[in-house]
């Protein structure tokens, strides 16, 4: 099992949340690609030293928030919550906020790409949808609240479409 608590927290917030300006890069990678990358590092001698395990496509914090909202079946009319930088610093501490959340590094998986590694989920939207689909199909009891939220949102969205 993998940790989807950040995604679950975004679902409970009921709104896409942008940190600071939202223009900062936000490196990410799907869990399946992480495991595949680690296996490739074990199998291939040329993948030695530091290897960036991040998706090949860089997204901003705002794009991440929008993609989470889309994967969570939030209405496009759902307002976006913007957390100003001082609020983010207060919530997470100045050092963490400034070094990770408000000014993330722009990194690329150059060694992986140079080795011929192929990402199964190179695009953020598809990666998040794969996570949602796997959680909705899960039979694990801890995933029931997640499935319930997604199913309720889908029903609501379908009902809204039928009344338009």
VEXDREN-2710 file (C-alpha; in Angstrom, 1 decimal):
% VEXDREN-2710
k/r/px/py/pz
1/UNK/0.0/0.0/0.0
2/UNK/1.1/3.6/-0.6
3/UNK/0.4/6.8/1.2
4/UNK/-2.4/8.8/-0.4
5/UNK/-3.0/11.0/2.7
6/UNK/-2.1/14.2/0.9
7/UNK/-4.6/13.4/-1.9
8/UNK/-7.2/12.5/0.7
9/UNK/-6.6/15.7/2.6
10/UNK/-7.1/17.7/-0.6
11/UNK/-10.4/15.8/-1.1
12/UNK/-11.6/16.7/2.4
13/UNK/-10.6/20.4/1.8
14/UNK/-13.3/20.3/-0.9
15/UNK/-11.3/22.9/-2.9
16/UNK/-8.1/23.0/-4.9
17/UNK/-5.5/24.7/-2.7
18/UNK/-2.7/26.8/-4.2
19/UNK/0.3/27.6/-1.9
20/UNK/1.8/31.1/-2.2
21/UNK/1.9/32.2/-5.8
22/UNK/1.4/28.7/-7.2
23/UNK/4.0/29.3/-9.8
24/UNK/6.7/27.3/-8.0
25/UNK/7.7/23.9/-9.6
26/UNK/6.3/21.0/-7.8
27/UNK/8.2/17.7/-8.5
28/UNK/6.1/14.6/-8.3
29/UNK/6.2/10.9/-9.4
30/UNK/3.7/8.1/-9.4
31/UNK/4.5/5.3/-6.9
32/UNK/4.6/2.7/-9.8
33/UNK/7.3/4.7/-11.6
34/UNK/9.2/5.1/-8.3
35/UNK/9.3/1.3/-7.9
36/UNK/10.3/0.8/-11.5
37/UNK/13.0/3.4/-11.2
38/UNK/14.5/1.8/-8.1
39/UNK/14.5/-1.6/-9.9
40/UNK/16.2/0.0/-12.9
41/UNK/18.9/1.5/-10.6
42/UNK/19.5/-2.0/-9.1
43/UNK/19.7/-3.6/-12.6
44/UNK/21.7/-1.0/-14.5
45/UNK/25.2/-0.2/-13.6
46/UNK/25.2/3.2/-15.4
47/UNK/22.5/4.4/-13.0
48/UNK/24.9/5.1/-10.1
49/UNK/25.2/8.0/-7.8
50/UNK/22.4/10.4/-7.2
51/UNK/19.3/9.8/-9.4
52/UNK/16.3/12.1/-9.4
53/UNK/13.2/10.0/-9.0
54/UNK/10.7/12.6/-10.4
55/UNK/8.3/12.6/-13.3
56/UNK/9.8/14.0/-16.6
57/UNK/7.1/16.7/-16.8
58/UNK/7.5/19.5/-14.3
59/UNK/4.2/21.0/-13.0
60/UNK/3.6/24.1/-10.9
61/UNK/1.8/24.0/-7.6
62/UNK/-1.3/25.5/-9.2
63/UNK/-1.3/22.8/-11.9
64/UNK/-0.9/20.2/-9.2
65/UNK/-3.9/21.6/-7.3
66/UNK/-6.0/21.7/-10.5
67/UNK/-5.1/18.1/-11.4
68/UNK/-6.0/16.9/-8.0
69/UNK/-9.4/18.6/-8.2
70/UNK/-10.0/17.0/-11.6
71/UNK/-9.0/13.6/-10.4
72/UNK/-11.2/14.0/-7.3
73/UNK/-14.2/14.8/-9.6
74/UNK/-14.6/18.3/-8.2
75/UNK/-16.8/20.6/-10.2
76/UNK/-14.9/23.0/-12.4
77/UNK/-16.9/25.7/-10.6
78/UNK/-15.3/24.8/-7.3
79/UNK/-13.4/27.9/-6.1
80/UNK/-9.7/27.6/-5.7
81/UNK/-8.3/28.3/-2.2
82/UNK/-5.2/30.5/-2.3
83/UNK/-3.0/30.3/0.8
84/UNK/-0.7/33.3/0.9
85/UNK/2.9/32.7/1.7
86/UNK/2.7/34.1/5.3
87/UNK/-0.1/31.6/6.1
88/UNK/1.9/28.7/4.6
89/UNK/5.0/29.8/6.7
90/UNK/2.8/29.9/9.8
91/UNK/1.3/26.5/9.2
92/UNK/4.6/24.7/8.2
93/UNK/7.3/26.8/9.7
94/UNK/9.4/29.3/7.7
95/UNK/12.3/26.9/6.8
96/UNK/10.0/24.1/5.5
97/UNK/7.7/26.5/3.7
98/UNK/10.4/28.4/2.0
99/UNK/12.7/25.5/1.1
100/UNK/10.0/23.0/0.0
101/UNK/6.6/24.4/-0.5
102/UNK/7.0/27.9/-1.7
103/UNK/10.3/27.6/-3.6
104/UNK/10.6/24.0/-4.8
105/UNK/13.6/22.9/-6.8
106/UNK/13.2/22.3/-10.5
107/UNK/14.6/18.9/-11.0
108/UNK/14.7/16.5/-13.9
109/UNK/15.1/12.7/-14.1
110/UNK/18.0/13.1/-16.5
111/UNK/19.9/10.0/-15.6
112/UNK/16.8/7.9/-15.9
113/UNK/15.9/9.4/-19.2
114/UNK/19.5/8.9/-20.5
115/UNK/19.4/5.2/-19.5
116/UNK/16.3/4.7/-21.6
117/UNK/13.9/4.4/-18.7
118/UNK/10.2/4.7/-19.7
119/UNK/7.7/6.3/-17.3
120/UNK/4.4/4.6/-17.1
121/UNK/2.8/7.8/-15.8
122/UNK/4.7/10.8/-17.2
123/UNK/1.7/13.1/-17.1
124/UNK/0.2/14.4/-13.8
125/UNK/-3.4/14.0/-14.7
126/UNK/-3.0/10.4/-15.8
127/UNK/-1.0/9.6/-12.7
128/UNK/-3.5/11.0/-10.3
129/UNK/-6.4/9.3/-12.2
130/UNK/-4.5/6.0/-11.9
131/UNK/-4.2/6.5/-8.1
132/UNK/-7.9/7.4/-7.8
133/UNK/-8.9/4.3/-9.9
134/UNK/-6.7/2.0/-7.8
135/UNK/-8.1/3.3/-4.5
136/UNK/-11.7/3.1/-5.8
137/UNK/-11.1/-0.5/-6.8
138/UNK/-9.4/-1.4/-3.6
139/UNK/-11.0/-3.8/-1.1
140/UNK/-8.9/-2.6/1.8
141/UNK/-11.1/-1.2/4.7
142/UNK/-8.9/1.9/5.2
143/UNK/-9.7/2.9/1.6
144/UNK/-13.5/2.9/2.1
145/UNK/-13.8/6.6/3.1
146/UNK/-11.8/7.5/-0.1
147/UNK/-14.0/5.4/-2.3
148/UNK/-17.1/6.8/-0.7
149/UNK/-16.0/10.4/-1.3
150/UNK/-15.1/9.7/-5.0
151/UNK/-18.4/7.8/-5.6
152/UNK/-20.5/10.5/-4.0
153/UNK/-18.8/13.2/-6.1
154/UNK/-19.3/11.2/-9.3
155/UNK/-23.0/10.8/-8.5
156/UNK/-23.3/14.5/-7.8
157/UNK/-21.5/15.4/-11.0
158/UNK/-23.7/13.1/-13.1
159/UNK/-26.8/14.4/-11.4
160/UNK/-25.7/18.0/-12.1
161/UNK/-25.0/17.1/-15.8
162/UNK/-28.5/15.6/-16.2
163/UNK/-30.3/18.7/-14.9
164/UNK/-28.4/21.1/-17.2
END
